[in-house]
Amino acid sequence: MEQLLEDIPTEPLYGLIAFTDFWNDFGFPSDSPHEVQGRWNSLGPQEYYTQENLERTIQRHQKWVENEIEEIKKTNCAGSS
């Protein structure tokens, strides 16, 4: 995920497709921060494929990575006590 965030295309269409492809490979787990246009939402293409949505999506994914790292640290600390 960190590599994807570093290499994400800056054009909204390709950036959002890259996120969708990434999560598709994992079967769209329920804790995924990714929102797919038209999947359990009413976002149309004009709303979804915007620079603003790409930026929000990047922010959600960055926050998700940070939270996952924190959870791993907590688990490792609890296990080593």
PDB file of N, CA, C and O in Angstrom, chain B, residues numbered from 101:
ATOM      1  N   MET B 101       0.830  -1.188   0.000  1.00  0.00           N
ATOM      2  CA  MET B 101       0.000   0.000   0.000  1.00  0.00           C
ATOM      3  C   MET B 101       0.871   1.247   0.000  1.00  0.00           C
ATOM      4  O   MET B 101       0.580   2.202  -0.719  1.00  0.00           O
ATOM      5  N   GLU B 102       1.946   1.251   0.804  1.00  0.00           N
ATOM      6  CA  GLU B 102       2.791   2.440   0.843  1.00  0.00           C
ATOM      7  C   GLU B 102       3.396   2.718  -0.530  1.00  0.00           C
ATOM      8  O   GLU B 102       3.514   3.874  -0.938  1.00  0.00           O
ATOM      9  N   GLN B 103       3.777   1.667  -1.236  1.00  0.00           N
ATOM     10  CA  GLN B 103       4.332   1.839  -2.584  1.00  0.00           C
ATOM     11  C   GLN B 103       3.271   2.401  -3.529  1.00  0.00           C
ATOM     12  O   GLN B 103       3.565   3.279  -4.341  1.00  0.00           O
ATOM     13  N   LEU B 104       2.052   1.905  -3.428  1.00  0.00           N
ATOM     14  CA  LEU B 104       0.962   2.421  -4.251  1.00  0.00           C
ATOM     15  C   LEU B 104       0.767   3.910  -3.988  1.00  0.00           C
ATOM     16  O   LEU B 104       0.611   4.694  -4.924  1.00  0.00           O
ATOM     17  N   LEU B 105       0.776   4.297  -2.727  1.00  0.00           N
ATOM     18  CA  LEU B 105       0.591   5.706  -2.383  1.00  0.00           C
ATOM     19  C   LEU B 105       1.706   6.577  -2.951  1.00  0.00           C
ATOM     20  O   LEU B 105       1.469   7.721  -3.339  1.00  0.00           O
ATOM     21  N   GLU B 106       2.913   6.039  -2.999  1.00  0.00           N
ATOM     22  CA  GLU B 106       4.031   6.796  -3.570  1.00  0.00           C
ATOM     23  C   GLU B 106       3.907   6.933  -5.082  1.00  0.00           C
ATOM     24  O   GLU B 106       4.288   7.955  -5.653  1.00  0.00           O
ATOM     25  N   ASP B 107       3.376   5.904  -5.725  1.00  0.00           N
ATOM     26  CA  ASP B 107       3.345   5.849  -7.188  1.00  0.00           C
ATOM     27  C   ASP B 107       1.977   6.131  -7.802  1.00  0.00           C
ATOM     28  O   ASP B 107       1.801   5.972  -9.009  1.00  0.00           O
ATOM     29  N   ILE B 108       1.016   6.544  -6.996  1.00  0.00           N
ATOM     30  CA  ILE B 108      -0.345   6.711  -7.501  1.00  0.00           C
ATOM     31  C   ILE B 108      -0.374   7.754  -8.623  1.00  0.00           C
ATOM     32  O   ILE B 108       0.185   8.840  -8.476  1.00  0.00           O
ATOM     33  N   PRO B 109      -1.021   7.425  -9.737  1.00  0.00           N
ATOM     34  CA  PRO B 109      -1.146   8.419 -10.807  1.00  0.00           C
ATOM     35  C   PRO B 109      -1.899   9.657 -10.303  1.00  0.00           C
ATOM     36  O   PRO B 109      -2.826   9.548  -9.501  1.00  0.00           O
ATOM     37  N   THR B 110      -1.494  10.812 -10.779  1.00  0.00           N
ATOM     38  CA  THR B 110      -2.106  12.060 -10.318  1.00  0.00           C
ATOM     39  C   THR B 110      -3.373  12.408 -11.084  1.00  0.00           C
ATOM     40  O   THR B 110      -4.134  13.275 -10.653  1.00  0.00           O
ATOM     41  N   GLU B 111      -3.613  11.750 -12.206  1.00  0.00           N
ATOM     42  CA  GLU B 111      -4.839  11.971 -12.974  1.00  0.00           C
ATOM     43  C   GLU B 111      -5.942  11.171 -12.286  1.00  0.00           C
ATOM     44  O   GLU B 111      -5.791   9.966 -12.087  1.00  0.00           O
ATOM     45  N   PRO B 112      -7.046  11.818 -11.920  1.00  0.00           N
ATOM     46  CA  PRO B 112      -8.083  11.140 -11.122  1.00  0.00           C
ATOM     47  C   PRO B 112      -8.551   9.800 -11.692  1.00  0.00           C
ATOM     48  O   PRO B 112      -8.687   8.837 -10.938  1.00  0.00           O
ATOM     49  N   LEU B 113      -8.794   9.714 -12.973  1.00  0.00           N
ATOM     50  CA  LEU B 113      -9.276   8.461 -13.550  1.00  0.00           C
ATOM     51  C   LEU B 113      -8.300   7.327 -13.260  1.00  0.00           C
ATOM     52  O   LEU B 113      -8.698   6.273 -12.763  1.00  0.00           O
ATOM     53  N   TYR B 114      -7.034   7.539 -13.567  1.00  0.00           N
ATOM     54  CA  TYR B 114      -6.043   6.478 -13.419  1.00  0.00           C
ATOM     55  C   TYR B 114      -5.672   6.231 -11.956  1.00  0.00           C
ATOM     56  O   TYR B 114      -5.398   5.095 -11.567  1.00  0.00           O
ATOM     57  N   GLY B 115      -5.662   7.284 -11.151  1.00  0.00           N
ATOM     58  CA  GLY B 115      -5.374   7.105  -9.734  1.00  0.00           C
ATOM     59  C   GLY B 115      -6.444   6.288  -9.031  1.00  0.00           C
ATOM     60  O   GLY B 115      -6.134   5.370  -8.271  1.00  0.00           O
ATOM     61  N   LEU B 116      -7.701   6.622  -9.285  1.00  0.00           N
ATOM     62  CA  LEU B 116      -8.797   5.890  -8.640  1.00  0.00           C
ATOM     63  C   LEU B 116      -8.901   4.460  -9.167  1.00  0.00           C
ATOM     64  O   LEU B 116      -9.237   3.546  -8.414  1.00  0.00           O
ATOM     65  N   ILE B 117      -8.619   4.264 -10.437  1.00  0.00           N
ATOM     66  CA  ILE B 117      -8.593   2.896 -10.977  1.00  0.00           C
ATOM     67  C   ILE B 117      -7.473   2.095 -10.310  1.00  0.00           C
ATOM     68  O   ILE B 117      -7.649   0.911 -10.025  1.00  0.00           O
ATOM     69  N   ALA B 118      -6.327   2.729 -10.059  1.00  0.00           N
ATOM     70  CA  ALA B 118      -5.215   2.024  -9.406  1.00  0.00           C
ATOM     71  C   ALA B 118      -5.614   1.563  -8.001  1.00  0.00           C
ATOM     72  O   ALA B 118      -5.289   0.446  -7.598  1.00  0.00           O
ATOM     73  N   PHE B 119      -6.316   2.418  -7.260  1.00  0.00           N
ATOM     74  CA  PHE B 119      -6.792   2.003  -5.937  1.00  0.00           C
ATOM     75  C   PHE B 119      -7.784   0.845  -6.048  1.00  0.00           C
ATOM     76  O   PHE B 119      -7.713  -0.117  -5.283  1.00  0.00           O
ATOM     77  N   THR B 120      -8.699   0.943  -6.994  1.00  0.00           N
ATOM     78  CA  THR B 120      -9.690  -0.119  -7.178  1.00  0.00           C
ATOM     79  C   THR B 120      -9.014  -1.431  -7.555  1.00  0.00           C
ATOM     80  O   THR B 120      -9.374  -2.486  -7.031  1.00  0.00           O
ATOM     81  N   ASP B 121      -8.046  -1.377  -8.450  1.00  0.00           N
ATOM     82  CA  ASP B 121      -7.318  -2.591  -8.840  1.00  0.00           C
ATOM     83  C   ASP B 121      -6.596  -3.204  -7.647  1.00  0.00           C
ATOM     84  O   ASP B 121      -6.598  -4.422  -7.470  1.00  0.00           O
ATOM     85  N   PHE B 122      -5.979  -2.357  -6.833  1.00  0.00           N
ATOM     86  CA  PHE B 122      -5.265  -2.839  -5.652  1.00  0.00           C
ATOM     87  C   PHE B 122      -6.210  -3.595  -4.726  1.00  0.00           C
ATOM     88  O   PHE B 122      -5.922  -4.722  -4.323  1.00  0.00           O
ATOM     89  N   TRP B 123      -7.345  -2.972  -4.387  1.00  0.00           N
ATOM     90  CA  TRP B 123      -8.267  -3.606  -3.439  1.00  0.00           C
ATOM     91  C   TRP B 123      -9.003  -4.783  -4.057  1.00  0.00           C
ATOM     92  O   TRP B 123      -9.394  -5.705  -3.341  1.00  0.00           O
ATOM     93  N   ASN B 124      -9.197  -4.774  -5.354  1.00  0.00           N
ATOM     94  CA  ASN B 124      -9.799  -5.910  -6.031  1.00  0.00           C
ATOM     95  C   ASN B 124      -8.942  -7.160  -5.834  1.00  0.00           C
ATOM     96  O   ASN B 124      -9.472  -8.257  -5.656  1.00  0.00           O
ATOM     97  N   ASP B 125      -7.623  -6.994  -5.866  1.00  0.00           N
ATOM     98  CA  ASP B 125      -6.719  -8.132  -5.661  1.00  0.00           C
ATOM     99  C   ASP B 125      -6.886  -8.763  -4.282  1.00  0.00           C
ATOM    100  O   ASP B 125      -6.532  -9.925  -4.083  1.00  0.00           O
ATOM    101  N   PHE B 126      -7.427  -8.000  -3.330  1.00  0.00           N
ATOM    102  CA  PHE B 126      -7.643  -8.495  -1.967  1.00  0.00           C
ATOM    103  C   PHE B 126      -9.113  -8.793  -1.689  1.00  0.00           C
ATOM    104  O   PHE B 126      -9.482  -9.094  -0.553  1.00  0.00           O
ATOM    105  N   GLY B 127      -9.947  -8.713  -2.713  1.00  0.00           N
ATOM    106  CA  GLY B 127     -11.359  -9.037  -2.545  1.00  0.00           C
ATOM    107  C   GLY B 127     -12.161  -7.967  -1.820  1.00  0.00           C
ATOM    108  O   GLY B 127     -13.214  -8.270  -1.259  1.00  0.00           O
ATOM    109  N   PHE B 128     -11.693  -6.733  -1.816  1.00  0.00           N
ATOM    110  CA  PHE B 128     -12.385  -5.616  -1.165  1.00  0.00           C
ATOM    111  C   PHE B 128     -12.772  -5.966   0.272  1.00  0.00           C
ATOM    112  O   PHE B 128     -13.958  -6.086   0.579  1.00  0.00           O
ATOM    113  N   PRO B 129     -11.774  -6.132   1.160  1.00  0.00           N
ATOM    114  CA  PRO B 129     -12.093  -6.453   2.552  1.00  0.00           C
ATOM    115  C   PRO B 129     -12.953  -5.363   3.197  1.00  0.00           C
ATOM    116  O   PRO B 129     -12.932  -4.207   2.772  1.00  0.00           O
ATOM    117  N   SER B 130     -13.689  -5.741   4.202  1.00  0.00           N
ATOM    118  CA  SER B 130     -14.633  -4.806   4.822  1.00  0.00           C
ATOM    119  C   SER B 130     -13.948  -3.619   5.489  1.00  0.00           C
ATOM    120  O   SER B 130     -14.574  -2.574   5.666  1.00  0.00           O
ATOM    121  N   ASP B 131     -12.684  -3.753   5.862  1.00  0.00           N
ATOM    122  CA  ASP B 131     -11.984  -2.629   6.504  1.00  0.00           C
ATOM    123  C   ASP B 131     -11.206  -1.773   5.500  1.00  0.00           C
ATOM    124  O   ASP B 131     -10.430  -0.901   5.893  1.00  0.00           O
ATOM    125  N   SER B 132     -11.412  -2.020   4.225  1.00  0.00           N
ATOM    126  CA  SER B 132     -10.736  -1.236   3.188  1.00  0.00           C
ATOM    127  C   SER B 132     -11.194   0.218   3.230  1.00  0.00           C
ATOM    128  O   SER B 132     -12.384   0.488   3.395  1.00  0.00           O
ATOM    129  N   PRO B 133     -10.260   1.155   3.081  1.00  0.00           N
ATOM    130  CA  PRO B 133     -10.644   2.567   3.066  1.00  0.00           C
ATOM    131  C   PRO B 133     -11.132   3.039   1.692  1.00  0.00           C
ATOM    132  O   PRO B 133     -11.481   4.207   1.519  1.00  0.00           O
ATOM    133  N   HIS B 134     -11.154   2.134   0.732  1.00  0.00           N
ATOM    134  CA  HIS B 134     -11.481   2.525  -0.633  1.00  0.00           C
ATOM    135  C   HIS B 134     -12.981   2.500  -0.898  1.00  0.00           C
ATOM    136  O   HIS B 134     -13.694   1.593  -0.469  1.00  0.00           O
ATOM    137  N   GLU B 135     -13.432   3.506  -1.606  1.00  0.00           N
ATOM    138  CA  GLU B 135     -14.826   3.609  -2.025  1.00  0.00           C
ATOM    139  C   GLU B 135     -14.859   3.499  -3.551  1.00  0.00           C
ATOM    140  O   GLU B 135     -14.213   4.276  -4.253  1.00  0.00           O
ATOM    141  N   VAL B 136     -15.611   2.537  -4.047  1.00  0.00           N
ATOM    142  CA  VAL B 136     -15.722   2.313  -5.488  1.00  0.00           C
ATOM    143  C   VAL B 136     -16.987   2.995  -5.987  1.00  0.00           C
ATOM    144  O   VAL B 136     -18.052   2.863  -5.383  1.00  0.00           O
ATOM    145  N   GLN B 137     -16.868   3.708  -7.067  1.00  0.00           N
ATOM    146  CA  GLN B 137     -18.006   4.425  -7.633  1.00  0.00           C
ATOM    147  C   GLN B 137     -19.132   3.457  -7.952  1.00  0.00           C
ATOM    148  O   GLN B 137     -18.945   2.474  -8.669  1.00  0.00           O
ATOM    149  N   GLY B 138     -20.318   3.756  -7.399  1.00  0.00           N
ATOM    150  CA  GLY B 138     -21.499   2.944  -7.660  1.00  0.00           C
ATOM    151  C   GLY B 138     -21.612   1.691  -6.820  1.00  0.00           C
ATOM    152  O   GLY B 138     -22.612   0.981  -6.913  1.00  0.00           O
ATOM    153  N   ARG B 139     -20.620   1.401  -6.006  1.00  0.00           N
ATOM    154  CA  ARG B 139     -20.647   0.203  -5.159  1.00  0.00           C
ATOM    155  C   ARG B 139     -21.061   0.610  -3.748  1.00  0.00           C
ATOM    156  O   ARG B 139     -20.254   1.152  -2.993  1.00  0.00           O
ATOM    157  N   TRP B 140     -22.279   0.358  -3.404  1.00  0.00           N
ATOM    158  CA  TRP B 140     -22.871   0.729  -2.120  1.00  0.00           C
ATOM    159  C   TRP B 140     -22.884   2.247  -1.925  1.00  0.00           C
ATOM    160  O   TRP B 140     -22.828   2.734  -0.796  1.00  0.00           O
ATOM    161  N   ASN B 141     -22.959   2.983  -3.022  1.00  0.00           N
ATOM    162  CA  ASN B 141     -23.097   4.437  -2.943  1.00  0.00           C
ATOM    163  C   ASN B 141     -23.766   4.908  -4.231  1.00  0.00           C
ATOM    164  O   ASN B 141     -23.925   4.141  -5.181  1.00  0.00           O
ATOM    165  N   SER B 142     -24.146   6.153  -4.247  1.00  0.00           N
ATOM    166  CA  SER B 142     -24.824   6.684  -5.426  1.00  0.00           C
ATOM    167  C   SER B 142     -23.953   7.678  -6.197  1.00  0.00           C
ATOM    168  O   SER B 142     -24.466   8.493  -6.963  1.00  0.00           O
ATOM    169  N   LEU B 143     -22.648   7.608  -5.993  1.00  0.00           N
ATOM    170  CA  LEU B 143     -21.746   8.511  -6.702  1.00  0.00           C
ATOM    171  C   LEU B 143     -21.758   8.230  -8.193  1.00  0.00           C
ATOM    172  O   LEU B 143     -21.597   7.087  -8.622  1.00  0.00           O
ATOM    173  N   GLY B 144     -21.949   9.266  -8.970  1.00  0.00           N
ATOM    174  CA  GLY B 144     -21.859   9.148 -10.414  1.00  0.00           C
ATOM    175  C   GLY B 144     -20.433   9.420 -10.866  1.00  0.00           C
ATOM    176  O   GLY B 144     -19.621   9.918 -10.087  1.00  0.00           O
ATOM    177  N   PRO B 145     -20.124   9.100 -12.111  1.00  0.00           N
ATOM    178  CA  PRO B 145     -18.763   9.313 -12.618  1.00  0.00           C
ATOM    179  C   PRO B 145     -18.300  10.770 -12.507  1.00  0.00           C
ATOM    180  O   PRO B 145     -17.127  11.028 -12.240  1.00  0.00           O
ATOM    181  N   GLN B 146     -19.211  11.713 -12.709  1.00  0.00           N
ATOM    182  CA  GLN B 146     -18.827  13.118 -12.633  1.00  0.00           C
ATOM    183  C   GLN B 146     -18.415  13.521 -11.212  1.00  0.00           C
ATOM    184  O   GLN B 146     -17.599  14.425 -11.033  1.00  0.00           O
ATOM    185  N   GLU B 147     -18.973  12.861 -10.220  1.00  0.00           N
ATOM    186  CA  GLU B 147     -18.607  13.128  -8.829  1.00  0.00           C
ATOM    187  C   GLU B 147     -17.368  12.341  -8.417  1.00  0.00           C
ATOM    188  O   GLU B 147     -16.520  12.826  -7.668  1.00  0.00           O
ATOM    189  N   TYR B 148     -17.288  11.127  -8.920  1.00  0.00           N
ATOM    190  CA  TYR B 148     -16.255  10.205  -8.474  1.00  0.00           C
ATOM    191  C   TYR B 148     -14.887  10.531  -9.060  1.00  0.00           C
ATOM    192  O   TYR B 148     -13.901  10.618  -8.328  1.00  0.00           O
ATOM    193  N   TYR B 149     -14.823  10.710 -10.363  1.00  0.00           N
ATOM    194  CA  TYR B 149     -13.537  10.884 -11.044  1.00  0.00           C
ATOM    195  C   TYR B 149     -13.109  12.349 -11.062  1.00  0.00           C
ATOM    196  O   TYR B 149     -12.921  12.946 -12.122  1.00  0.00           O
ATOM    197  N   THR B 150     -12.959  12.916  -9.859  1.00  0.00           N
ATOM    198  CA  THR B 150     -12.525  14.300  -9.728  1.00  0.00           C
ATOM    199  C   THR B 150     -11.213  14.350  -8.956  1.00  0.00           C
ATOM    200  O   THR B 150     -10.867  13.413  -8.236  1.00  0.00           O
ATOM    201  N   GLN B 151     -10.498  15.437  -9.109  1.00  0.00           N
ATOM    202  CA  GLN B 151      -9.253  15.630  -8.371  1.00  0.00           C
ATOM    203  C   GLN B 151      -9.522  15.651  -6.870  1.00  0.00           C
ATOM    204  O   GLN B 151      -8.743  15.113  -6.083  1.00  0.00           O
ATOM    205  N   GLU B 152     -10.619  16.269  -6.486  1.00  0.00           N
ATOM    206  CA  GLU B 152     -10.958  16.346  -5.065  1.00  0.00           C
ATOM    207  C   GLU B 152     -11.195  14.955  -4.475  1.00  0.00           C
ATOM    208  O   GLU B 152     -10.740  14.663  -3.369  1.00  0.00           O
ATOM    209  N   ASN B 153     -11.905  14.102  -5.207  1.00  0.00           N
ATOM    210  CA  ASN B 153     -12.154  12.750  -4.706  1.00  0.00           C
ATOM    211  C   ASN B 153     -10.863  11.944  -4.645  1.00  0.00           C
ATOM    212  O   ASN B 153     -10.653  11.178  -3.704  1.00  0.00           O
ATOM    213  N   LEU B 154     -10.001  12.111  -5.636  1.00  0.00           N
ATOM    214  CA  LEU B 154      -8.708  11.414  -5.590  1.00  0.00           C
ATOM    215  C   LEU B 154      -7.925  11.859  -4.360  1.00  0.00           C
ATOM    216  O   LEU B 154      -7.345  11.024  -3.666  1.00  0.00           O
ATOM    217  N   GLU B 155      -7.898  13.145  -4.083  1.00  0.00           N
ATOM    218  CA  GLU B 155      -7.169  13.649  -2.916  1.00  0.00           C
ATOM    219  C   GLU B 155      -7.770  13.122  -1.615  1.00  0.00           C
ATOM    220  O   GLU B 155      -7.029  12.764  -0.699  1.00  0.00           O
ATOM    221  N   ARG B 156      -9.103  13.068  -1.518  1.00  0.00           N
ATOM    222  CA  ARG B 156      -9.754  12.493  -0.326  1.00  0.00           C
ATOM    223  C   ARG B 156      -9.417  11.006  -0.199  1.00  0.00           C
ATOM    224  O   ARG B 156      -9.187  10.503   0.900  1.00  0.00           O
ATOM    225  N   THR B 157      -9.393  10.322  -1.324  1.00  0.00           N
ATOM    226  CA  THR B 157      -9.080   8.893  -1.318  1.00  0.00           C
ATOM    227  C   THR B 157      -7.646   8.658  -0.864  1.00  0.00           C
ATOM    228  O   THR B 157      -7.382   7.743  -0.084  1.00  0.00           O
ATOM    229  N   ILE B 158      -6.733   9.469  -1.341  1.00  0.00           N
ATOM    230  CA  ILE B 158      -5.334   9.356  -0.904  1.00  0.00           C
ATOM    231  C   ILE B 158      -5.242   9.600   0.596  1.00  0.00           C
ATOM    232  O   ILE B 158      -4.563   8.854   1.301  1.00  0.00           O
ATOM    233  N   GLN B 159      -5.912  10.625   1.089  1.00  0.00           N
ATOM    234  CA  GLN B 159      -5.884  10.928   2.520  1.00  0.00           C
ATOM    235  C   GLN B 159      -6.459   9.788   3.350  1.00  0.00           C
ATOM    236  O   GLN B 159      -5.903   9.436   4.390  1.00  0.00           O
ATOM    237  N   ARG B 160      -7.580   9.202   2.893  1.00  0.00           N
ATOM    238  CA  ARG B 160      -8.184   8.071   3.609  1.00  0.00           C
ATOM    239  C   ARG B 160      -7.207   6.898   3.672  1.00  0.00           C
ATOM    240  O   ARG B 160      -7.075   6.244   4.707  1.00  0.00           O
ATOM    241  N   HIS B 161      -6.529   6.642   2.562  1.00  0.00           N
ATOM    242  CA  HIS B 161      -5.588   5.524   2.523  1.00  0.00           C
ATOM    243  C   HIS B 161      -4.363   5.797   3.390  1.00  0.00           C
ATOM    244  O   HIS B 161      -3.874   4.892   4.067  1.00  0.00           O
ATOM    245  N   GLN B 162      -3.867   7.011   3.380  1.00  0.00           N
ATOM    246  CA  GLN B 162      -2.733   7.344   4.242  1.00  0.00           C
ATOM    247  C   GLN B 162      -3.106   7.169   5.709  1.00  0.00           C
ATOM    248  O   GLN B 162      -2.328   6.621   6.490  1.00  0.00           O
ATOM    249  N   LYS B 163      -4.285   7.631   6.080  1.00  0.00           N
ATOM    250  CA  LYS B 163      -4.757   7.474   7.461  1.00  0.00           C
ATOM    251  C   LYS B 163      -4.934   5.995   7.802  1.00  0.00           C
ATOM    252  O   LYS B 163      -4.595   5.570   8.907  1.00  0.00           O
ATOM    253  N   TRP B 164      -5.457   5.215   6.869  1.00  0.00           N
ATOM    254  CA  TRP B 164      -5.644   3.779   7.078  1.00  0.00           C
ATOM    255  C   TRP B 164      -4.295   3.113   7.338  1.00  0.00           C
ATOM    256  O   TRP B 164      -4.175   2.297   8.252  1.00  0.00           O
ATOM    257  N   VAL B 165      -3.277   3.455   6.540  1.00  0.00           N
ATOM    258  CA  VAL B 165      -1.942   2.884   6.729  1.00  0.00           C
ATOM    259  C   VAL B 165      -1.415   3.252   8.113  1.00  0.00           C
ATOM    260  O   VAL B 165      -0.887   2.398   8.825  1.00  0.00           O
ATOM    261  N   GLU B 166      -1.554   4.511   8.493  1.00  0.00           N
ATOM    262  CA  GLU B 166      -1.100   4.944   9.810  1.00  0.00           C
ATOM    263  C   GLU B 166      -1.796   4.146  10.916  1.00  0.00           C
ATOM    264  O   GLU B 166      -1.147   3.702  11.863  1.00  0.00           O
ATOM    265  N   ASN B 167      -3.092   3.967  10.800  1.00  0.00           N
ATOM    266  CA  ASN B 167      -3.845   3.204  11.808  1.00  0.00           C
ATOM    267  C   ASN B 167      -3.410   1.749  11.847  1.00  0.00           C
ATOM    268  O   ASN B 167      -3.281   1.171  12.926  1.00  0.00           O
ATOM    269  N   GLU B 168      -3.184   1.153  10.690  1.00  0.00           N
ATOM    270  CA  GLU B 168      -2.736  -0.244  10.636  1.00  0.00           C
ATOM    271  C   GLU B 168      -1.374  -0.401  11.304  1.00  0.00           C
ATOM    272  O   GLU B 168      -1.149  -1.362  12.039  1.00  0.00           O
ATOM    273  N   ILE B 169      -0.473   0.532  11.054  1.00  0.00           N
ATOM    274  CA  ILE B 169       0.856   0.488  11.671  1.00  0.00           C
ATOM    275  C   ILE B 169       0.736   0.596  13.187  1.00  0.00           C
ATOM    276  O   ILE B 169       1.406  -0.133  13.919  1.00  0.00           O
ATOM    277  N   GLU B 170      -0.113   1.500  13.657  1.00  0.00           N
ATOM    278  CA  GLU B 170      -0.322   1.658  15.098  1.00  0.00           C
ATOM    279  C   GLU B 170      -0.886   0.379  15.719  1.00  0.00           C
ATOM    280  O   GLU B 170      -0.454  -0.029  16.797  1.00  0.00           O
ATOM    281  N   GLU B 171      -1.840  -0.246  15.049  1.00  0.00           N
ATOM    282  CA  GLU B 171      -2.414  -1.496  15.560  1.00  0.00           C
ATOM    283  C   GLU B 171      -1.363  -2.601  15.631  1.00  0.00           C
ATOM    284  O   GLU B 171      -1.340  -3.380  16.584  1.00  0.00           O
ATOM    285  N   ILE B 172      -0.507  -2.668  14.640  1.00  0.00           N
ATOM    286  CA  ILE B 172       0.570  -3.672  14.635  1.00  0.00           C
ATOM    287  C   ILE B 172       1.517  -3.413  15.797  1.00  0.00           C
ATOM    288  O   ILE B 172       1.933  -4.344  16.486  1.00  0.00           O
ATOM    289  N   LYS B 173       1.854  -2.149  16.010  1.00  0.00           N
ATOM    290  CA  LYS B 173       2.744  -1.803  17.121  1.00  0.00           C
ATOM    291  C   LYS B 173       2.118  -2.189  18.454  1.00  0.00           C
ATOM    292  O   LYS B 173       2.799  -2.735  19.323  1.00  0.00           O
ATOM    293  N   LYS B 174       0.826  -1.910  18.625  1.00  0.00           N
ATOM    294  CA  LYS B 174       0.135  -2.258  19.859  1.00  0.00           C
ATOM    295  C   LYS B 174       0.141  -3.764  20.079  1.00  0.00           C
ATOM    296  O   LYS B 174       0.388  -4.244  21.185  1.00  0.00           O
ATOM    297  N   THR B 175      -0.132  -4.488  19.022  1.00  0.00           N
ATOM    298  CA  THR B 175      -0.173  -5.949  19.103  1.00  0.00           C
ATOM    299  C   THR B 175       1.201  -6.498  19.445  1.00  0.00           C
ATOM    300  O   THR B 175       1.326  -7.398  20.275  1.00  0.00           O
ATOM    301  N   ASN B 176       2.232  -5.958  18.806  1.00  0.00           N
ATOM    302  CA  ASN B 176       3.594  -6.422  19.090  1.00  0.00           C
ATOM    303  C   ASN B 176       4.025  -6.080  20.509  1.00  0.00           C
ATOM    304  O   ASN B 176       4.696  -6.880  21.162  1.00  0.00           O
ATOM    305  N   CYS B 177       3.650  -4.907  20.990  1.00  0.00           N
ATOM    306  CA  CYS B 177       3.989  -4.515  22.365  1.00  0.00           C
ATOM    307  C   CYS B 177       3.259  -5.388  23.377  1.00  0.00           C
ATOM    308  O   CYS B 177       3.846  -5.810  24.373  1.00  0.00           O
ATOM    309  N   ALA B 178       1.994  -5.657  23.129  1.00  0.00           N
ATOM    310  CA  ALA B 178       1.202  -6.480  24.036  1.00  0.00           C
ATOM    311  C   ALA B 178       1.733  -7.922  24.056  1.00  0.00           C
ATOM    312  O   ALA B 178       1.730  -8.576  25.099  1.00  0.00           O
ATOM    313  N   GLY B 179       2.177  -8.396  22.922  1.00  0.00           N
ATOM    314  CA  GLY B 179       2.681  -9.757  22.829  1.00  0.00           C
ATOM    315  C   GLY B 179       4.048  -9.942  23.455  1.00  0.00           C
ATOM    316  O   GLY B 179       4.410 -11.053  23.841  1.00  0.00           O
ATOM    317  N   SER B 180       4.811  -8.862  23.559  1.00  0.00           N
ATOM    318  CA  SER B 180       6.164  -8.981  24.122  1.00  0.00           C
ATOM    319  C   SER B 180       6.209  -8.705  25.610  1.00  0.00           C
ATOM    320  O   SER B 180       7.281  -8.742  26.213  1.00  0.00           O
ATOM    321  N   SER B 181       5.057  -8.427  26.216  1.00  0.00           N
ATOM    322  CA  SER B 181       5.034  -8.128  27.663  1.00  0.00           C
ATOM    323  C   SER B 181       5.064  -9.376  28.476  1.00  0.00           C
ATOM    324  O   SER B 181       5.050  -9.311  29.706  1.00  0.00           O
TER     325      SER B 181
END
